[in-house]
Amino acid sequence: MATEERAPAGIGCLGMIIGGVVLAAIVVLIFFVGIVVLAVVAGLLVIGLVVYAVDRVLLALSPKHRERRAEQQRTFLGRFGPGPSGVVIDTTAIDTTEGPDDGGSGPRGPDQLGPESTRG
């Protein structure tokens, strides 16, 4: 049989092997990227905690640092206001609407604006 008479052959199982290798490489890449991101986040968290601890130690030991912090808070409150004042305003709601059982003329009646509209 001549070569021209043969049916064209594919690449066989080579495509499946290449696909498996590419899939494995993608999984490994995602795994390592995840580990790198996790390490960066953990590093930032550790740095933040160290900075917070140093700040707390400086507040405990240094009167100058405490005074600067108090001045910063006073400046912030002066600029943005004192925040919630804690004052409670006591109010009472009075329902002045008349329902259909109250002898009113309904929602489209002449007294739609309430008792003030009848004063004259």
Secondary structure, 3 states (H helix, E strand, C coil): CCHHHCCCCCCCCHHHHHHHHHHHHHHHHHHHHHHHHHHHHHHHHHHHHHHHHHHHHHHHHCHHHHHHHHHHHHHHHHHHCCCCCCCCCCCCCCCCCCCHHHCCCCCCCCCCCCHHHHCC
